[in-house]
C-alpha cells in the first residue's frame, strides 16, 4: 500500500471539526501511514454504550471491503435484539440487574448468529434516538408484566411495539444484490461460524489455553485464547499487513488518551510495557474494560514511534476524521482482548518465545 501521510488524507476534514467538551483540538502531527485498510464511514454512537457492536461490525465490514465486497451493517438492528433479549430475561429472573447496553466483542457475534443482521440503510434509528430512555421503558415494561403475571407472549408483543415506535419497524426481508434473505440468512452470508479468533494476554491464567476473562461485561463467559503480549502484538501487526482488520477492546482511562487530538500514548513512552506491567495494572483495576474500536492500520511519527490506526465511533470531529492513533506501547499496556479473522492466522496461534515486536 502506498506510503503517505495521514494528514494528507484527512486535512480536508479538519476544517469541519470542532471541540469536544473542554478538550482543545491542536493542529495534527505528521504521522506517516505504513498500512491503511479500507473501511466504511466513521459513525457517531452518541451517548449509548454500544461501542462493542460498532467496532465488531466495522471489522466485519472492512474484512468484506478488502475482499472486494460492499458491506455496511446496522448497529440499530443488533441493539434492538439485545435490548429485547434482556427484557425477556428480566421477566424470567426476579432480581436481575438492570437492562444494560454494555457488552464485549464476542457478544456481537452471538447476536448475529441468533438474530441475523440488516444492512445499515435497511434499519436505522432516528438521529436523536436515546437508547437510555428505551431501556428504561423496557425495564419498567418487563417488571409490570411480571408483577401482573401477564406472561412472556404479551411482553414480547408489547416490547416489539415499543421498539417499532422508538427505533423503526423491522423489515421482513433483506434485499442485497438481487437476492432475498431472511435476517438470519443474511448474517450467515456475511460472517461464518468460527470465522474470528478471540485473543487476550494475562498471566493469572496459563498461556496457550482458552480462558473466560473476569471482566463485568463478559456476561456469557466467552473464552479467549491466552497468549503472551509480544505474540498478541505480532499477530495483530501480521493481520493488518495481510489486509485483515482487528477488533480491539481495552482501557481508555489513561490521561494521554486524547480523543479530541486523535492520539493515545503512555506517560512514559521511553520504556516498553512488559507482561508484568499490564498484569499489575489489570489486578489493580487500572486497566478496565472501557471501549472498543476497529484497528485498520499502522503508522509512525517523525521520531519513529509506532502506532496502530483505529476507527472510533465517536464521530469525525478530531483532526483525523474520527480515527485514533494508539501507540504500540499503549496497546501493550491497555488491551483487554482482540478479535481477528482466522484467515490472518493460518494455524491456531502457538506460544512463541517473547521478543520485541517489529514492523519490519
C-alpha positions in Angstrom: 0.0 0.0 0.0 1.3 3.4 -0.9 3.1 5.2 1.9 1.6 8.6 2.7 0.8 10.9 5.5 -2.5 10.7 7.4 -2.5 14.4 7.5 -2.8 14.5 3.7 -5.7 12.0 3.8 -7.7 13.9 6.5 -6.7 17.5 6.3 -9.9 18.4 4.5 -11.9 17.1 7.4 -10.1 19.4 9.9 -11.9 22.4 8.5 -15.2 21.0 9.7 -14.0 19.6 13.1 -14.8 21.3 16.3 -14.2 20.8 20.0 -15.4 18.1 22.3 -16.1 19.1 25.8 -13.3 21.1 27.3 -10.5 19.5 25.3 -8.7 21.7 22.8 -8.0 20.5 19.3 -4.5 21.1 18.3 -3.0 21.0 14.8 -2.4 17.5 13.5 1.0 16.0 13.9 2.8 14.4 11.0 2.0 10.7 11.0 3.1 8.5 8.1 1.0 5.5 7.3 2.6 2.1 6.8 -0.8 0.3 6.3 -4.3 1.7 6.0 -7.2 -0.7 5.2 -10.4 0.4 3.6 -13.4 0.9 5.8 -16.9 2.4 6.0 -17.5 5.9 7.2 -16.9 6.7 10.9 -20.1 6.5 12.9 -21.4 8.5 15.9 -22.6 6.2 18.7 -23.9 9.1 20.8 -24.4 8.6 24.5 -25.1 4.8 24.3 -22.7 2.1 25.3 -22.8 0.1 22.1 -19.1 0.5 21.0 -18.7 -3.2 21.1 -21.3 -3.6 18.3 -19.9 -0.6 16.3 -16.4 -1.9 16.4 -17.1 -5.6 15.6 -19.5 -4.7 12.8 -16.9 -2.3 11.4 -14.3 -5.1 11.5 -16.6 -7.4 9.5 -17.3 -4.6 7.0 -13.6 -4.0 6.4 -13.0 -7.7 6.0 -15.5 -7.7 3.2 -14.4 -4.5 1.6 -10.8 -5.7 1.5 -12.1 -8.8 -0.3 -13.9 -6.7 -2.9 -17.4 -6.7 -1.4 -19.5 -3.7 -0.4 -21.0 -4.0 3.0 -22.3 -1.8 5.8 -24.3 -3.3 8.7 -26.9 -2.0 11.0 -25.9 -1.3 14.6 -29.5 -0.4 15.5 -30.8 -3.9 14.4 -28.5 -5.7 16.9 -29.1 -3.1 19.6 -32.8 -3.8 19.3 -32.3 -7.5 19.5 -30.1 -7.2 22.5 -32.5 -4.9 24.4 -35.5 -7.1 23.8 -33.5 -10.2 24.8 -32.7 -8.6 28.2 -36.3 -7.5 28.7 -37.4 -11.1 28.2 -34.7 -12.4 30.6 -35.6 -9.8 33.2 -39.2 -11.1 33.3 -38.0 -14.6 34.0 -35.3 -13.8 36.6 -36.6 -11.8 39.5 -33.9 -9.5 40.9 -31.9 -9.5 37.6 -29.6 -6.5 37.2 -30.9 -3.5 35.2 -31.1 -3.8 31.5 -27.8 -2.6 30.0 -26.3 -1.7 26.7 -22.8 -2.9 27.7 -21.1 -5.9 26.2 -17.9 -7.4 24.7 -16.7 -8.2 21.2 -17.9 -11.9 21.2 -21.4 -10.9 22.1 -21.8 -9.1 18.7 -21.1 -12.5 17.0 -23.6 -14.2 19.3 -26.3 -11.7 18.4 -25.6 -12.1 14.7 -25.7 -15.9 15.0 -29.0 -15.8 16.9 -30.9 -12.9 15.4 -29.4 -12.2 12.0 -28.3 -8.9 10.5 -29.6 -6.0 8.5 -27.8 -3.6 6.1 -27.2 -0.2 7.6 -29.6 1.5 5.2 -32.3 -1.0 5.8 -32.7 -0.5 9.5 -31.7 2.8 11.1 -33.0 4.7 14.1 -33.8 8.4 14.0 -30.8 10.6 14.6 -31.7 11.6 18.1 -32.8 8.2 19.4 -32.0 7.9 23.1 -31.3 4.2 23.9 -31.2 5.0 27.6 -34.8 6.0 27.5 -35.7 2.9 25.6 -34.0 0.6 28.0 -35.7 2.2 31.0 -39.1 1.8 29.3 -38.4 -1.9 28.6 -37.3 -2.5 32.1 -40.5 -1.0 33.5 -42.5 -3.0 31.0 -40.8 -6.3 32.0 -41.4 -5.6 35.7 -45.0 -4.7 35.2 -45.7 -7.8 33.1 -44.1 -10.0 35.8 -46.0 -8.3 38.7 -49.3 -8.6 36.8 -48.5 -12.1 35.6 -49.2 -11.2 32.0 -46.8 -13.7 30.5 -43.9 -13.7 28.1 -46.0 -13.7 24.9 -47.7 -10.4 25.9 -44.3 -8.9 26.9 -42.8 -9.9 23.6 -45.6 -8.3 21.6 -45.5 -5.1 23.6 -41.8 -4.9 23.5 -41.8 -5.2 19.7 -44.4 -2.4 19.5 -42.3 -0.1 21.7 -39.2 -0.8 19.7 -41.0 -0.3 16.4 -42.1 3.1 17.7 -38.8 4.2 19.3 -36.4 2.8 16.6 -38.1 1.6 13.4 -40.4 -1.3 12.4 -38.5 -4.4 11.4 -38.3 -5.3 7.6 -39.3 -8.9 6.9 -36.6 -9.4 4.3 -33.1 -8.3 3.4 -32.6 -7.5 -0.3 -28.9 -7.5 -1.5 -27.5 -7.6 -5.0 -30.8 -9.0 -6.4 -31.1 -11.7 -3.7 -33.7 -12.0 -0.9 -32.6 -13.2 2.5 -34.1 -13.6 6.0 -32.0 -11.6 8.5 -30.5 -14.9 9.7 -29.6 -16.0 6.2 -28.1 -12.6 5.6 -26.0 -12.8 8.7 -24.7 -16.2 7.9 -23.7 -15.0 4.4 -21.5 -12.2 5.9 -19.9 -13.9 8.8 -19.3 -17.7 9.2 -19.1 -19.9 12.2 -15.6 -19.7 13.8 -14.6 -17.0 11.4 -13.0 -14.9 14.1 -10.4 -15.8 16.8 -10.5 -14.1 20.2 -7.2 -13.4 21.9 -6.1 -12.0 25.2 -2.9 -11.8 27.3 -2.8 -12.2 31.1 -0.6 -14.2 33.4 -3.2 -15.2 36.0 -4.1 -18.0 33.6 -1.7 -20.3 31.7 -0.7 -19.3 28.2 -1.9 -21.4 25.3 -5.3 -22.1 26.8 -8.8 -20.6 26.3 -9.9 -18.5 29.3 -13.0 -16.7 30.3 -12.0 -13.2 31.2 -13.0 -11.9 34.6 -14.5 -8.6 33.5 -18.0 -7.3 34.3 -19.2 -7.2 30.6 -18.3 -10.8 29.9 -22.0 -11.8 30.5 -21.8 -15.1 28.7 -18.3 -16.2 30.0 -16.9 -16.1 26.4 -13.4 -17.5 26.1 -10.3 -16.0 24.7 -7.0 -17.8 23.7 -4.4 -16.5 26.2 -1.1 -15.7 24.6 2.0 -13.5 25.6 1.6 -9.8 24.8 4.6 -9.9 22.4 2.8 -12.7 20.5 -0.5 -10.9 20.6 1.1 -7.7 19.2 2.8 -9.6 16.4 -0.5 -11.4 15.4 -2.2 -8.0 15.2 0.6 -6.5 13.1 0.6 -9.5 10.8 -3.1 -9.4 10.3 -3.0 -5.8 9.3 -0.1 -6.3 6.9 -2.0 -9.1 5.2 -5.2 -7.0 4.8 -7.2 -8.1 7.8 -8.7 -5.6 10.3 -8.7 -6.3 14.1 -11.4 -5.5 16.7 -9.8 -4.0 19.8 -11.2 -3.9 23.3 -9.4 -2.1 26.1 -8.9 0.7 28.6 -9.2 4.4 27.6 -8.9 5.9 31.1 -5.2 7.0 30.7 -4.6 10.8 30.8 -3.0 10.7 27.4 -5.9 9.0 25.7 -6.9 12.3 24.0 -9.9 11.6 21.7 -10.1 15.2 20.5 -6.5 15.1 19.4 -6.8 11.7 18.0 -3.8 10.1 19.9 -3.3 7.8 22.8 0.1 7.3 24.5 1.5 6.1 27.8 3.0 8.7 30.1 6.5 7.1 29.6 6.9 6.0 26.1 10.7 5.5 26.5 10.1 2.3 28.4 8.3 -0.7 26.8 5.4 -2.0 28.8 6.1 -5.6 30.0 3.8 -8.5 30.6 4.2 -7.9 34.4 3.3 -4.2 34.0 0.0 -5.0 32.2 -0.9 -7.7 34.7 -0.3 -5.5 37.7 -2.5 -2.7 36.1 -5.2 -5.3 35.5 -5.1 -6.6 39.0 -5.3 -3.1 40.5 -8.2 -2.2 38.3 -6.1 0.4 36.5 -6.8 -1.4 33.2 -10.5 -1.9 32.8 -12.9 -2.9 30.0 -13.9 0.5 28.8 -14.2 0.8 25.0 -13.9 -1.0 21.6 -12.5 0.2 18.3 -11.6 -1.3 14.9 -7.8 -1.3 14.1 -7.3 -0.6 10.4 -3.7 0.4 10.0 -0.2 1.0 11.1 1.7 4.3 11.3 4.8 6.0 12.6 5.7 9.6 13.6 8.7 11.7 12.7 10.6 10.3 15.7 9.9 6.7 14.6 7.4 5.9 17.3 4.9 3.3 16.1 1.1 3.4 16.3 -2.0 1.4 15.5 -4.6 3.4 13.5 -8.1 2.8 14.9 -11.5 3.7 13.6 -13.5 5.1 16.6 -17.3 5.5 16.8 -17.4 9.0 18.3 -18.0 10.9 15.1 -15.5 12.5 12.7 -14.7 15.6 14.8 -11.0 15.1 15.6 -8.0 16.1 13.3 -8.0 12.6 11.7 -11.7 12.4 10.8 -12.6 10.3 13.8 -9.6 7.9 13.7 -7.4 7.4 16.7 -3.7 6.6 16.8 -2.7 4.3 19.7 1.0 3.9 20.4 2.1 0.3 20.3 3.1 0.8 24.0 -0.4 1.9 24.8 -1.7 -1.2 23.0 0.6 -3.4 25.0 -0.5 -1.9 28.3 -4.2 -1.4 27.8 -5.5 -4.1 25.6 -8.1 -6.4 27.2 -8.7 -8.5 24.1 -8.9 -8.6 20.4 -10.8 -10.4 17.6 -9.3 -11.1 14.2 -10.1 -13.2 11.2 -8.9 -16.8 11.4 -7.6 -16.3 7.9 -5.0 -14.0 9.4 -3.8 -16.9 11.5 -3.3 -19.8 9.1 -2.8 -22.1 12.1 -4.1 -21.7 15.6 -1.5 -19.4 17.3 1.3 -21.3 19.0 3.1 -19.9 22.1 6.4 -18.4 20.9 9.4 -17.0 22.8 8.9 -13.4 23.9 10.8 -10.9 21.8 10.5 -7.3 20.7 7.7 -6.9 18.2 8.6 -5.2 15.0 7.0 -3.6 11.9 9.9 -4.9 9.8 
